[in-house]
C-alpha cells in the first residue's frame, strides 16, 4: 500500500520560490597563498548558500590561476554563464568585481546578458547587486578601476623583469 504524503500549499509555494544560487571564485596565480584563498572562498560560499533556507545550492564555479582579463581562458566562468542562460541559476555570488572580471567590456557584457534574464550578480566586497538601479553605474566605475589596476600591475611586473634583465 502506498503512503500518501500531504504537503501544505504554503510549503509547496516556498519550495517553488527558492532561488537557485551559485558562486563564482577566481585566483590569478597558482601560488600557495592564492590556492588557500581559493579554498577559503569556495568553503565560504558553499556554507553561506547551503545555510540559507530560501536558497537552493546551484553550484560552485571557480577558475584557478587564471587572469581576469581574458575570458577565453576562463572556461568555468563561461560554463557558469551558459548554465545561467539555460535557466539553472537565479543568483550569482562573488567575492568582488575583480574576481569576476578585470576587463570592463567583458564584465559589462556578461552582467547585462544575465540582467536580461533577470539573473542577479552580487559582488560582496563592493556590495553591488546588478539588479539594483544604482548597480549599473557603480559597476561601470568599479569595473574600469579593476581593469586599470590589472593593467598597472602587469606594467609593473614587465618593468621589474626588464630591470632585472639589464
C-alpha positions in Angstrom: 0.0 0.0 0.0 1.3 3.4 -1.0 1.6 6.1 1.6 0.2 9.5 0.6 2.2 12.4 1.9 0.3 15.6 2.3 2.2 18.8 1.7 0.8 22.1 2.8 0.2 24.6 -0.1 2.4 27.2 1.7 5.3 24.7 1.8 5.0 24.0 -1.9 4.9 27.7 -2.7 8.0 28.2 -0.5 9.9 25.3 -2.3 8.9 26.7 -5.7 10.1 30.2 -4.9 13.6 29.2 -3.7 16.3 31.0 -5.5 19.0 28.8 -7.2 22.2 30.4 -6.1 25.7 29.7 -7.4 29.1 31.2 -6.5 32.0 32.2 -8.7 35.5 32.3 -7.4 38.9 33.0 -9.1 42.5 33.5 -8.2 45.0 34.8 -10.7 48.1 32.6 -9.8 48.8 29.1 -8.6 50.8 30.3 -5.6 50.2 28.5 -2.3 48.7 31.7 -0.8 46.3 32.1 -3.7 45.2 28.5 -3.6 44.5 28.8 0.1 42.4 32.0 -0.7 40.5 30.0 -3.4 39.7 27.2 -1.0 38.6 29.7 1.6 36.3 31.4 -1.0 34.8 28.1 -2.0 34.2 26.9 1.5 32.7 30.3 2.5 30.2 30.4 -0.4 29.1 26.8 -0.2 28.4 27.2 3.5 26.7 30.6 3.0 24.4 29.3 0.3 23.5 26.0 1.9 22.8 27.7 5.2 20.1 30.0 3.7 16.8 28.2 3.7 15.4 30.4 0.9 18.2 29.3 -1.5 19.0 26.2 -3.4 22.7 25.4 -4.0 23.2 25.7 -7.7 26.9 25.1 -7.9 30.3 26.4 -7.2 32.3 27.7 -10.2 36.0 28.6 -10.0 38.9 29.4 -12.2 42.3 28.6 -10.7 45.5 30.6 -11.6 43.8 32.5 -14.5 43.9 36.2 -15.3 40.6 38.0 -15.1 41.4 39.9 -18.3 41.0 37.1 -20.8 37.6 35.4 -21.0 38.8 32.8 -23.4 41.0 31.2 -20.7 38.2 31.2 -18.1 36.3 28.0 -19.1 34.5 27.8 -15.8 33.1 31.3 -16.0 31.9 30.6 -19.5 30.2 27.4 -18.2 28.5 29.3 -15.5 27.2 31.9 -18.0 25.9 29.0 -20.1 24.2 27.5 -17.1 22.6 30.9 -16.3 21.4 31.1 -19.9 19.9 27.6 -19.6 17.9 28.7 -16.6 19.8 26.7 -13.9 20.9 29.7 -11.9 18.9 32.7 -10.5 21.7 34.5 -8.5 25.5 34.5 -8.7 27.6 35.5 -5.7 31.2 36.5 -6.0 33.8 38.0 -3.6 34.5 41.1 -5.6 34.3 42.7 -9.0 38.0 41.9 -9.7 37.3 38.2 -9.1 34.5 38.3 -11.8 36.4 40.2 -14.4 39.3 42.7 -14.9 38.1 43.6 -18.4 35.4 46.3 -18.3 33.8 45.4 -21.6 33.6 41.7 -20.8 32.3 42.4 -17.3 29.5 44.7 -18.5 28.7 42.4 -21.4 28.1 39.4 -19.1 26.3 41.4 -16.4 23.9 42.8 -19.0 23.4 39.4 -20.6 22.5 38.0 -17.2 20.4 41.0 -16.2 18.3 40.4 -19.4 17.4 37.0 -17.9 16.7 38.6 -14.5 19.8 36.9 -13.0 21.4 39.0 -10.3 25.2 39.0 -9.7 26.1 40.2 -6.2 29.6 41.5 -5.5 30.2 41.1 -1.8 33.1 43.4 -1.3 31.6 46.3 -3.2 28.0 45.5 -2.0 26.7 45.7 -5.6 23.6 43.9 -6.7 23.4 44.1 -10.5 19.6 44.1 -10.5 19.5 47.3 -8.3 19.0 50.6 -10.1 22.4 52.0 -8.9 24.2 48.8 -9.7 24.9 49.6 -13.3 26.5 52.9 -12.6 28.6 51.5 -9.7 29.5 48.5 -11.8 30.8 50.6 -14.7 33.0 52.7 -12.4 34.3 49.7 -10.4 35.0 47.6 -13.5 37.0 50.4 -15.0 39.1 50.7 -11.8 39.6 46.9 -11.7 40.8 46.9 -15.3 43.2 49.9 -14.6 44.6 48.1 -11.6 45.3 45.0 -13.5 47.0 46.9 -16.3 49.1 48.8 -13.8 50.2 45.5 -12.1 51.1 44.0 -15.4 53.2 47.0 -16.4 55.0 46.9 -13.0 55.8 43.3 -13.5 57.1 43.9 -17.0 59.3 46.8 -15.8 60.6 44.7 -13.0 61.6 41.9 -15.3 63.2 44.4 -17.7 65.2 46.0 -14.9 66.4 42.6 -13.7 67.4 41.6 -17.3 69.5 44.8 -17.6 
